[in-house]
């Protein structure tokens, strides 16, 4: 056996070892943005924590917050609202607007990264996400 034969055999062994094992794909905050960087089927942009207030036009609902809090990302802003007795009706309105915005998302009529990912999975693979991601569910159903 020459060195080239050994390298090929070693590569085949490595591929065989890794392909036999299940794969876990973990999706984070950028997955939705990567899936539809130019917006959904209706042109709606995916917000991230830094621009959610701006994209969803929620600034009027947090105008009473200290400037130092308003400069934070949405996760910190919401945490502040939840722990500092902010008026419940304003918090509820924020929640409703966020839910309504995300509920309207529709995948475009061409394959996205989610489609490619889901089609590449085998029965033993899994996708785990920390997002509330209706696009991933839509890609799975469609």
C-alpha positions in Angstrom: 0.0 0.0 0.0 1.4 3.4 -0.9 0.8 6.7 0.9 -2.0 7.8 -1.5 -3.9 4.5 -0.8 -3.5 5.0 2.9 -4.7 8.7 2.7 -7.8 7.6 0.8 -8.5 4.8 3.2 -8.1 7.2 6.1 -10.4 9.8 4.5 -13.0 7.1 3.8 -12.8 5.9 7.4 -13.2 9.4 8.7 -16.2 10.1 6.4 -17.8 6.8 7.3 -17.3 7.5 11.0 -18.9 10.9 10.9 -21.7 10.0 8.5 -22.8 7.2 10.7 -23.4 9.6 13.6 -26.4 11.9 14.0 -25.9 15.5 13.3 -27.2 18.3 15.5 -27.7 21.7 13.9 -28.1 24.6 16.3 -29.7 27.7 14.9 -29.2 31.1 16.6 -30.4 34.6 16.2 -28.9 35.1 12.7 -30.6 32.1 11.1 -33.8 33.9 10.1 -31.9 36.9 8.8 -29.7 34.5 6.7 -32.7 32.7 5.4 -34.4 35.8 4.1 -31.8 38.6 4.0 -33.9 40.7 1.6 -37.2 40.2 3.5 -40.0 37.6 3.4 -42.4 37.0 0.5 -44.0 40.3 1.3 -40.8 42.2 1.8 -40.9 42.3 5.6 -37.5 42.5 7.1 -36.5 40.2 10.0 -35.6 42.2 13.0 -32.8 41.3 15.4 -32.6 42.4 19.1 -30.8 45.6 18.1 -33.4 46.9 15.7 -36.7 45.3 16.7 -38.0 48.5 18.3 -37.2 50.5 15.1 -38.5 47.9 12.5 -41.7 47.3 14.5 -42.2 51.0 15.2 -42.5 50.5 19.0 -40.6 53.6 20.0 -43.7 55.4 21.2 -44.4 52.6 23.7 -41.0 53.0 25.4 -40.6 56.7 25.2 -40.8 57.0 29.0 -37.8 54.7 29.6 -34.5 56.2 30.6 -32.3 56.9 27.6 -29.7 54.5 28.9 -32.2 51.6 28.7 -33.6 52.7 25.3 -30.2 52.3 23.8 -30.0 48.7 24.8 -31.2 45.8 22.6 -34.7 44.6 22.9 -33.9 41.7 25.3 -32.6 44.2 27.9 -35.5 46.6 27.3 -38.1 43.9 27.7 -36.4 42.7 30.9 -36.5 46.2 32.2 -40.2 46.5 31.4 -41.0 43.2 33.1 -39.1 43.9 36.3 -39.8 47.6 36.8 -43.6 47.8 37.0 -43.9 49.3 33.5 -47.7 49.8 32.7 -49.0 46.4 31.8 -51.2 47.7 29.0 -48.0 49.0 27.2 -46.2 45.8 27.8 -49.2 43.9 26.4 -49.4 46.1 23.4 -45.7 45.6 22.7 -46.2 41.8 22.9 -49.2 41.9 20.6 -47.4 44.0 18.0 -44.4 41.6 18.1 -46.6 38.5 17.8 -48.6 40.1 14.9 -45.5 41.1 13.0 -43.9 37.7 13.3 -47.1 35.8 12.5 -47.3 37.5 9.1 -44.0 36.2 7.8 -44.1 34.1 4.7 -41.3 32.3 3.0 -40.4 33.5 -0.5 -41.2 31.4 -3.5 -37.7 30.2 -3.9 -35.5 27.9 -1.8 -34.0 29.4 1.3 -31.2 28.2 3.5 -33.9 26.6 5.7 -35.2 24.5 2.7 -31.6 23.3 2.0 -31.0 22.5 5.6 -34.2 20.5 6.1 -33.8 18.7 2.9 -30.3 17.6 3.9 -31.3 16.1 7.2 -31.5 12.4 7.7 -33.9 10.6 10.1 -31.3 10.6 12.9 -30.4 14.3 12.6 -32.0 17.1 14.5 -32.4 20.9 14.3 -32.4 22.8 17.6 -33.2 26.5 17.7 -33.3 29.2 20.3 -35.5 31.4 18.1 -39.2 31.6 17.9 -39.0 30.9 14.2 -42.1 30.4 12.2 -40.0 30.3 9.0 -38.3 27.1 10.0 -41.7 25.6 10.7 -43.0 26.8 7.3 -40.0 25.3 5.5 -40.7 22.0 7.2 -44.4 22.0 6.4 -44.0 23.1 2.8 
